[in-house]
Amino acid sequence: MLTPLSENPESTQEALLLHIKRGGEVTVSELCKILGITSMAVRRHLTSLQGDGLIEFRIVRQSRGRPTYRYKLTDKAETLFPSGFQNLAIDLLDLVYEQSGHKGVMELLSRRNDRLAKRLRSRVENKKPRERVEEVSKIFTEFGYMTEWESLPDGNFVIYQRHCAVHDLANQYRQLCVLEPRLMEDLLGMKVTRQQYMLKNDPVCGYFVQTGATTKESIIGPDQPAAESTGEHPQVSPGLGKTPR
């Protein structure tokens, strides 16, 4: 998974995305000149990025000769570049806190959670538990959480996130952390318990998904912190590292 890009790309694919961003639309020959690599290498990287949904192309027909393929970034790729979104979010939550305190922040974020769940529910409807866990992991990855999952021998699952998309924001407003497993529960229809927590210096945020415990209501009260491990379930291991196929 590609991480947010900077002005100093660490790989050829990152450099390629950066130059497409600067150029708006570019051709293979233009990328060859900028990057100093062969057209075959450029095409290989373009094919990979297209498979990841990060670039697309349009065909420009010439009055003479062969048509030209011009490549540009997709909306998904635009999210890899820095934005002021997090600063805006912090400012807005600060204003809500000044007016209504932590209760007001929780009410606002809870309403957002409900809206998200309603919008996303169609993606998990009529799916088996394993398929729902896989889809929810995809959803959180799309949100920038670098999410993976594992099935356990007893039929339960673990979901873990190697990156927090709202880390700085969550440092100030832990309501976000309370609501994250609630959203998972709403979409999965199963009990979700946080067992590892980045803001407590764990390497991941890890969640135990209990297939035998369905829920229609939030497990965590509005003024309680997100649940930690009780010792009843196996700890989520950040070293597992591969989503089962």
C-alpha positions in Angstrom: 0.0 0.0 0.0 1.3 3.4 -0.9 1.7 5.9 1.9 1.0 9.7 1.6 3.4 11.2 -0.9 5.9 14.0 -0.3 8.1 16.1 -2.6 10.9 13.5 -2.1 9.6 10.2 -3.5 11.2 7.0 -2.2 10.4 4.8 -5.2 10.0 5.0 -8.9 6.2 4.5 -8.6 6.0 7.4 -6.2 8.1 9.6 -8.5 5.8 8.6 -11.4 2.7 9.6 -9.4 4.3 12.9 -8.4 5.2 13.8 -12.0 1.7 12.9 -13.2 0.3 15.1 -10.5 2.5 18.0 -11.6 1.8 17.5 -15.3 -1.9 16.8 -15.1 -1.8 14.4 -18.0 1.4 12.9 -19.3 2.5 10.4 -22.0 4.8 7.5 -21.7 7.5 9.3 -23.6 7.3 12.3 -21.3 7.7 10.1 -18.3 10.7 8.4 -19.9 12.4 11.7 -20.3 11.6 12.9 -16.7 12.5 9.6 -14.9 15.3 8.5 -17.2 14.0 5.0 -17.6 12.9 2.9 -20.6 9.4 2.9 -22.0 9.0 -0.7 -21.0 9.8 0.1 -17.4 7.4 3.0 -17.4 4.6 0.9 -18.9 5.2 -1.8 -16.3 4.8 0.8 -13.5 1.8 2.3 -15.1 0.1 -1.1 -15.4 0.8 -1.8 -11.7 -0.6 1.6 -10.7 -3.6 1.2 -12.9 -4.3 -2.2 -11.2 -4.2 -0.4 -7.9 -6.8 2.1 -9.2 -4.4 5.1 -8.9 -4.2 6.1 -12.6 -6.3 6.1 -15.7 -5.8 7.1 -19.3 -7.6 8.6 -22.3 -6.8 8.1 -25.9 -6.1 11.2 -28.0 -6.4 10.5 -31.7 -4.0 12.4 -34.0 -4.5 13.6 -37.5 -1.6 11.5 -38.5 0.0 8.5 -36.9 -1.0 6.4 -34.0 -3.2 7.6 -31.2 -1.6 8.9 -28.0 -2.3 7.6 -24.5 -2.4 10.3 -21.9 -2.3 9.2 -18.2 -3.7 11.0 -15.2 -4.4 10.4 -11.5 -7.7 9.0 -10.3 -9.6 10.4 -7.3 -8.2 7.6 -5.2 -4.6 8.7 -6.0 -5.4 12.3 -5.1 -5.9 11.2 -1.5 -2.1 10.3 -1.4 -1.2 13.9 -1.5 -1.1 16.3 1.5 -4.2 18.2 2.3 -5.5 20.5 5.0 -8.4 18.2 5.9 -7.1 17.1 9.3 -6.4 20.7 10.4 -9.9 21.6 9.2 -11.4 18.7 11.2 -9.5 19.7 14.3 -10.7 23.3 14.0 -14.3 22.1 13.6 -14.2 19.8 16.6 -12.5 22.5 18.7 -15.4 24.8 17.9 -18.0 22.1 18.9 -16.0 21.4 22.1 -16.0 25.1 23.0 -19.7 25.3 22.5 -20.9 21.9 23.9 -18.0 20.1 25.5 -17.0 16.5 25.1 -20.7 15.5 25.0 -21.3 17.7 22.0 -18.2 16.2 20.2 -19.5 12.7 20.9 -23.0 13.5 19.6 -21.6 15.0 16.4 -19.2 12.1 15.7 -21.9 9.5 16.6 -24.2 11.0 14.0 -21.4 10.8 11.5 -20.8 7.1 12.5 -24.5 6.4 11.9 -24.4 8.1 8.5 -21.3 6.1 7.5 -22.9 2.8 8.6 -26.1 3.5 6.7 -24.1 4.3 3.5 -21.8 1.3 3.8 -24.3 -1.3 4.9 -25.1 -2.5 1.4 -21.5 -3.6 1.0 -21.9 -6.3 3.7 -25.5 -7.3 3.4 -26.2 -11.0 2.6 -22.5 -11.9 3.2 -21.1 -14.7 5.4 -19.1 -13.6 8.5 -15.8 -14.2 6.8 -16.9 -12.2 3.8 -18.1 -9.4 6.0 -14.8 -9.2 7.9 -13.0 -9.1 4.6 -15.2 -6.3 3.3 -15.0 -4.2 6.5 -11.2 -4.5 6.3 -11.3 -3.2 2.7 -13.5 -0.3 3.8 -11.1 0.8 6.5 -8.2 0.4 4.1 -10.0 2.7 1.8 -10.3 5.2 4.7 -6.5 5.1 5.0 -6.2 2.7 8.0 -3.9 0.0 6.3 -6.2 -2.8 7.6 -5.6 -6.5 7.6 -7.4 -9.5 9.0 -7.0 -13.1 10.1 -9.3 -16.0 10.8 -8.7 -17.9 14.0 -9.0 -21.7 14.5 -12.1 -21.3 16.7 -14.0 -19.5 13.9 -13.5 -16.0 15.2 -11.5 -13.3 13.6 -9.0 -10.5 14.3 -8.8 -7.2 12.5 -5.7 -5.0 12.9 -4.6 -1.7 11.6 -1.0 -0.8 11.0 -1.7 2.9 10.3 -4.2 5.3 11.9 -5.6 7.7 9.4 -6.7 10.1 12.1 -3.8 9.7 14.6 -3.3 13.3 15.5 -7.0 14.0 15.7 -7.6 11.0 17.9 -4.9 12.2 20.2 -7.1 15.1 21.0 -10.5 13.5 20.7 -10.6 9.9 21.9 -14.3 9.8 20.9 -13.0 8.7 17.5 -11.4 5.7 19.1 -14.6 4.8 21.0 -16.6 5.0 17.8 -14.3 3.0 15.5 -15.2 -0.5 16.9 -18.8 0.6 17.1 -18.8 1.1 13.3 -17.2 -2.3 12.8 -19.9 -3.8 15.0 -22.7 -2.1 13.1 -21.3 -3.4 9.8 -20.3 -6.9 11.0 -23.3 -7.6 13.2 -20.8 -9.2 15.7 -19.2 -8.1 18.9 -15.9 -6.3 18.4 -13.4 -5.8 21.2 -10.3 -3.7 20.9 -7.3 -5.6 22.3 -4.3 -3.4 21.1 -4.2 0.3 20.8 -1.7 2.5 19.1 -2.3 5.4 21.5 -1.1 3.1 24.3 2.1 2.4 22.3 1.0 -0.9 20.8 2.3 -1.4 17.2 -1.2 -1.8 15.9 -4.8 -1.2 16.7 -6.1 -4.8 17.0 -9.7 -6.0 17.3 -11.1 -9.3 18.3 -14.3 -10.2 16.3 -16.5 -12.7 18.1 -18.7 -14.5 15.5 -20.9 -16.1 18.2 -21.9 -12.8 19.7 -24.2 -10.7 17.5 -25.2 -7.2 18.4 -27.6 -4.6 17.3 -26.5 -2.0 19.9 -23.3 -0.5 20.9 -21.3 -2.4 23.5 -19.4 0.6 24.8 -21.3 3.3 26.7 -21.1 6.9 25.5 -18.8 8.0 28.3 -16.6 4.9 28.4 -13.3 4.4 26.7 -12.9 1.8 24.0 -12.8 -1.7 25.4 -9.4 -3.2 26.1 -8.4 -6.9 26.3 -10.0 -8.8 29.2 -7.7 -11.8 28.8 -10.6 -13.9 27.7 -9.6 -14.0 24.0 -6.2 -14.5 22.3 -4.2 -11.4 21.8 -4.1 -10.0 18.3 -0.6 -10.5 16.8 0.8 -7.7 14.6 3.2 -10.2 13.2 0.7 -12.3 11.3 0.9 -10.0 8.3 -1.1 -11.7 5.6 -4.7 -11.6 4.7 -5.9 -15.2 4.0 -7.0 -15.9 0.4 
